[in-house]
Amino acid sequence: MSKLLIIGSVAFDAIETPYGKTDKILGGAGTYIGLSASNFNVDSAIVSVVGGDFPDKYIELLASKNINTEGIEIVKDGKTFFWSGKYHTNLNKRDTIETQLNVLADFNPVVPTAYKDAEYVMLGNLHPLVQLSALEQIENPKLVVLDTMNFWMDSCLDDLKKVIAKVDVITINDEEARQLSGEESLVQAARVIEAMGPKYVVIKKGEHGALLFYEDQTFFAPALPLEEVFDPTGAGDTFAGGFIGYLTKTDNLSFDNMKNAVIYGSNLASFSVEKFGTNRMQELTKKEIGERLEAFKQLTHFNIKSY
């Protein structure tokens, strides 16, 4: 069985949307990615850092999903990374109320010995130098996927480009793709980003689906129309977890299988938004995933003849 190594934050979030608000709840890119990928029963581990205020029950939750937590450092006298935000009626827009880096500010990732030979690596949204430090500890990965955001493009673009040059896949949203490339057209943006190093570019468009680019080939996966979206926090990380979880499980890096991975990522992300934080992903069942996958098939299936 292939191994999956996830580098990303394990954190607290406090969220307010038009549908309600929460106090501190479990969040973080590494958490969403790990919970999403766990649906494929892969051998996975998370590398992260938390403070002494982080409840044991959350570590136990991750372990219960067969996620190795050896790489989650606990700084007893420190506090866990915390983010709070408020979403507008248009859930694509949000305001950050507070960000406390806490122990994440001095995070030096240490990859567990048992996962230095991981074939699949997911670099969750973190400072590029932290991502690079973790990547340098891994012996010979088969596939490295990078997720990043505009904050790092604004603050440390040169460092980010160093990481981008070393990965096989990058996943970013449409605004970030335009910012990183300087191109308005997403097709042209993907070509510019591919020239930076990645073989594959995945551009996430939220409720409008996702695009996969590889050389001269393009694939579009829709997002499943949902009646209600309670909390979009972590949807992109859930997508990334489904994407690399599926690839780790199938161990097939063909373009056709990459398409399947994008569909699985979109499928799992559609569940994530149905409740606050990671709550929906904690209770998700195989039956629900299978039924929604069929809904995705019906959404895109048609039979037409050319005339």
C-alpha positions as CSV (number, residue, x, y, z in Angstrom):
1,M,0.0,0.0,0.0
2,S,1.3,3.5,-0.9
3,K,1.9,6.0,1.8
4,L,0.5,9.5,1.9
5,L,2.2,12.3,3.9
6,I,0.3,15.5,4.6
7,I,2.0,18.7,5.7
8,G,-0.5,21.3,6.9
9,S,-2.0,23.2,9.8
10,V,-4.0,21.5,12.6
11,A,-5.8,24.4,14.2
12,F,-8.8,26.1,15.8
13,D,-11.3,28.1,13.7
14,A,-14.2,30.4,14.8
15,I,-16.7,30.9,12.0
16,E,-19.7,33.1,11.4
17,T,-21.9,32.7,8.4
18,P,-25.5,33.9,7.6
19,Y,-26.6,30.5,9.1
20,G,-25.0,30.8,12.5
21,K,-21.7,31.0,14.3
22,T,-19.3,28.8,16.3
23,D,-16.8,29.2,19.1
24,K,-13.4,27.5,18.6
25,I,-13.8,24.3,16.6
26,L,-11.4,21.9,14.9
27,G,-9.9,23.3,11.7
28,G,-6.7,23.7,9.7
29,A,-5.7,22.6,6.2
30,G,-4.0,19.5,7.4
31,T,-7.1,18.4,9.3
32,Y,-9.4,18.8,6.3
33,I,-7.0,17.1,4.0
34,G,-6.5,14.2,6.3
35,L,-10.1,13.6,7.1
36,S,-11.0,13.8,3.4
37,A,-8.2,11.4,2.3
38,S,-9.1,9.0,5.1
39,N,-12.2,7.9,3.1
40,F,-9.9,5.9,0.9
41,N,-8.4,3.9,3.8
42,V,-4.8,4.8,2.8
43,D,-1.8,4.8,5.0
44,S,-1.5,8.5,5.9
45,A,0.2,10.8,8.3
46,I,0.0,14.4,9.2
47,V,3.0,16.6,10.0
48,S,1.9,19.7,12.0
49,V,2.2,21.5,15.3
50,V,-0.3,22.4,18.0
51,G,-0.2,23.9,21.5
52,G,-0.8,22.6,24.9
53,D,-4.4,23.9,24.6
54,F,-5.2,21.4,21.9
55,P,-7.6,18.8,23.2
56,D,-6.6,15.1,23.2
57,K,-10.0,14.2,21.8
58,Y,-9.0,15.8,18.5
59,I,-5.8,13.8,18.2
60,E,-7.8,10.7,19.1
61,L,-10.3,11.7,16.3
62,L,-7.6,11.8,13.7
63,A,-6.2,8.5,15.0
64,S,-9.6,6.9,14.8
65,K,-9.6,7.7,11.1
66,N,-6.4,5.7,10.7
67,I,-4.3,8.9,10.3
68,N,-0.9,8.6,11.9
69,T,-0.4,11.5,14.3
70,E,3.3,10.9,15.3
71,G,4.3,13.9,13.2
72,I,2.0,16.3,15.1
73,E,4.3,18.2,17.5
74,I,2.7,19.3,20.8
75,V,4.3,22.5,22.3
76,K,3.0,22.2,25.8
77,D,3.6,25.9,26.8
78,G,2.3,27.2,23.5
79,K,-1.1,28.0,21.9
80,T,-2.6,26.4,18.8
81,F,-2.9,28.4,15.5
82,F,-6.3,30.2,15.5
83,W,-8.3,31.8,12.7
84,S,-11.7,33.5,12.9
85,G,-13.7,34.8,10.0
86,K,-17.1,36.1,9.0
87,Y,-18.8,35.2,5.7
88,H,-21.1,37.5,3.8
89,T,-24.5,36.6,2.3
90,N,-22.5,35.7,-0.8
91,L,-20.4,33.0,0.8
92,N,-17.6,33.5,-1.7
93,K,-16.7,36.6,0.3
94,R,-15.4,36.7,3.8
95,D,-13.6,38.9,6.2
96,T,-10.8,37.7,8.4
97,I,-11.5,38.9,11.9
98,E,-8.4,37.5,13.7
99,T,-5.3,35.4,12.9
100,Q,-3.1,34.1,15.7
101,L,-0.1,32.2,14.3
102,N,1.0,31.1,17.8
103,V,3.1,27.9,17.6
104,L,2.8,27.9,13.8
105,A,5.1,31.0,13.7
106,D,8.2,28.9,14.6
107,F,7.1,25.6,13.1
108,N,10.0,23.4,12.0
109,P,8.4,20.3,10.4
110,V,9.9,16.9,11.3
111,V,8.8,14.1,9.0
112,P,8.5,10.7,10.9
113,T,11.1,8.2,9.8
114,A,8.4,5.8,8.7
115,Y,7.0,8.3,6.2
116,K,10.2,9.6,4.7
117,D,9.7,7.1,1.9
118,A,6.1,8.2,1.3
119,E,5.2,7.9,-2.4
120,Y,2.5,10.6,-2.2
121,V,2.9,14.0,-0.6
122,M,0.4,16.8,0.0
123,L,1.8,20.2,0.9
124,G,-1.1,22.0,2.5
125,N,-1.3,25.7,2.7
126,L,1.6,26.9,4.8
127,H,4.6,29.2,4.5
128,P,6.6,28.1,1.4
129,L,9.8,27.6,3.4
130,V,8.0,25.2,5.8
131,Q,6.7,23.3,2.8
132,L,10.2,23.2,1.3
133,S,11.7,22.0,4.5
134,A,9.3,19.1,4.8
135,L,9.7,18.2,1.1
136,E,13.5,18.0,1.5
137,Q,13.1,15.3,4.1
138,I,11.2,13.0,1.8
139,E,13.4,10.5,-0.1
140,N,11.8,9.9,-3.5
141,P,8.1,10.8,-3.8
142,K,6.1,9.6,-6.8
143,L,3.8,12.6,-6.7
144,V,3.9,15.9,-4.8
145,V,0.8,18.2,-4.7
146,L,1.0,21.8,-3.6
147,D,-1.8,23.9,-2.3
148,T,-1.1,27.6,-1.7
149,M,-2.9,31.0,-1.6
150,N,-2.6,34.6,-2.5
151,F,-1.2,35.6,0.9
152,W,2.1,33.8,0.1
153,M,2.1,35.4,-3.4
154,D,1.9,38.8,-1.8
155,S,4.5,38.2,1.0
156,C,7.1,35.7,-0.2
157,L,6.7,35.1,-4.0
158,D,10.3,34.1,-4.6
159,D,10.1,31.4,-1.9
160,L,6.8,30.2,-3.3
161,K,8.3,29.8,-6.7
162,K,11.1,27.7,-5.3
163,V,8.5,25.2,-4.0
164,I,6.4,25.4,-7.2
165,A,9.4,24.3,-9.2
166,K,9.7,21.1,-7.2
167,V,6.1,19.8,-7.3
168,D,4.1,17.8,-9.8
169,V,0.6,19.3,-9.2
170,I,-0.5,22.7,-7.9
171,T,-4.0,23.4,-6.8
172,I,-5.1,27.1,-6.5
173,N,-8.3,29.0,-7.0
174,D,-9.1,31.1,-10.1
175,E,-8.2,34.5,-8.6
176,E,-4.9,33.1,-7.3
177,A,-4.1,31.5,-10.7
178,R,-4.6,34.9,-12.4
179,Q,-2.4,36.6,-9.7
180,L,0.4,34.1,-9.9
181,S,0.5,34.0,-13.8
182,G,-0.4,37.6,-14.6
183,E,-2.9,36.3,-17.1
184,E,-6.7,36.9,-17.2
185,S,-7.5,33.8,-19.2
186,L,-7.4,30.7,-17.1
187,V,-6.1,28.6,-20.0
188,Q,-3.2,31.0,-20.5
189,A,-2.7,31.2,-16.7
190,A,-2.4,27.4,-16.6
191,R,0.3,27.4,-19.3
192,V,2.3,30.1,-17.5
193,I,2.1,28.1,-14.2
194,E,3.0,24.9,-15.9
195,A,6.2,26.6,-17.2
196,M,7.1,27.2,-13.5
197,G,7.5,23.5,-12.9
198,P,4.2,21.6,-12.2
199,K,3.1,19.0,-14.8
200,Y,-0.5,19.4,-13.7
201,V,-2.4,22.6,-12.8
202,V,-5.8,22.3,-10.9
203,I,-7.7,25.6,-10.8
204,K,-10.6,25.5,-8.3
205,K,-13.6,27.7,-9.0
206,G,-15.7,27.0,-5.9
207,E,-19.4,26.6,-6.7
208,H,-18.4,26.6,-10.4
209,G,-16.3,23.5,-10.3
210,A,-12.7,22.8,-11.1
211,L,-10.3,22.7,-14.1
212,L,-7.5,20.3,-14.7
213,F,-4.7,21.2,-17.2
214,Y,-2.0,18.9,-18.5
215,E,0.1,19.8,-21.5
216,D,-2.5,20.4,-24.3
217,Q,-5.3,18.6,-22.5
218,T,-8.1,20.2,-20.3
219,F,-10.8,18.7,-18.1
220,F,-13.6,20.4,-16.4
221,A,-15.4,19.0,-13.3
222,P,-18.6,20.7,-12.2
223,A,-19.5,21.4,-8.6
224,L,-22.7,19.7,-7.5
225,P,-25.5,22.2,-7.1
226,L,-26.5,22.3,-3.4
227,E,-29.7,23.7,-1.8
228,E,-27.8,25.0,1.2
229,V,-24.2,25.8,2.0
230,F,-23.6,26.4,5.7
231,D,-19.8,26.9,5.8
232,P,-17.3,26.9,2.9
233,T,-14.3,27.0,5.2
234,G,-12.0,24.1,4.3
235,A,-13.8,23.1,1.1
236,G,-10.6,23.6,-1.0
237,D,-8.5,21.6,1.5
238,T,-11.2,18.9,1.4
239,F,-11.0,18.9,-2.4
240,A,-7.2,18.5,-2.2
241,G,-7.6,15.6,0.3
242,G,-10.0,13.8,-1.9
243,F,-7.8,14.4,-4.9
244,I,-4.6,13.0,-3.5
245,G,-6.4,10.4,-1.4
246,Y,-7.9,8.8,-4.5
247,L,-4.5,8.9,-6.3
248,T,-2.8,7.3,-3.4
249,K,-5.4,4.6,-3.3
250,T,-5.3,3.8,-7.0
251,D,-1.6,4.5,-7.5
252,N,-2.3,5.5,-11.1
253,L,-1.0,8.8,-12.5
254,S,-2.6,8.7,-15.9
255,F,-4.5,11.8,-17.1
256,D,-7.7,9.8,-17.1
257,N,-7.2,8.9,-13.5
258,M,-6.3,12.5,-12.6
259,K,-9.8,13.3,-14.0
260,N,-11.3,10.8,-11.6
261,A,-9.3,12.3,-8.7
262,V,-10.7,15.8,-9.5
263,I,-14.3,14.3,-9.5
264,Y,-13.6,12.7,-6.1
265,G,-12.2,15.9,-4.8
266,S,-15.3,17.8,-5.9
267,N,-17.5,15.1,-4.5
268,L,-16.0,15.2,-1.0
269,A,-15.9,19.0,-1.0
270,S,-19.6,19.1,-1.6
271,F,-20.1,17.4,1.8
272,S,-17.7,19.6,3.7
273,V,-19.8,22.8,3.2
274,E,-23.0,21.2,4.7
275,K,-22.0,21.8,8.3
276,F,-19.7,24.0,10.3
277,G,-16.0,23.2,10.3
278,T,-15.0,19.6,10.0
279,N,-18.2,18.2,11.5
280,R,-19.6,16.8,8.3
281,M,-16.4,15.1,7.3
282,Q,-16.1,13.5,10.7
283,E,-19.4,11.6,10.2
284,L,-19.3,10.9,6.5
285,T,-20.1,7.4,5.4
286,K,-19.0,5.3,2.3
287,K,-22.7,4.9,1.3
288,E,-23.2,8.7,1.2
289,I,-20.0,9.2,-0.9
290,G,-21.1,6.5,-3.3
291,E,-24.6,7.9,-3.7
292,R,-23.3,11.4,-4.4
293,L,-20.8,10.1,-6.9
294,E,-23.7,8.7,-8.8
295,A,-25.3,12.2,-8.7
296,F,-22.1,13.6,-10.2
297,K,-22.3,11.1,-13.0
298,Q,-25.9,12.0,-13.8
299,L,-25.0,15.7,-13.7
300,T,-22.5,15.3,-16.6
301,H,-24.0,12.4,-18.5
302,F,-25.7,13.1,-21.8
303,N,-26.3,11.3,-25.1
304,I,-26.2,13.4,-28.2
305,K,-25.4,13.0,-31.9
306,S,-23.7,15.4,-34.2
307,Y,-25.6,16.6,-37.3
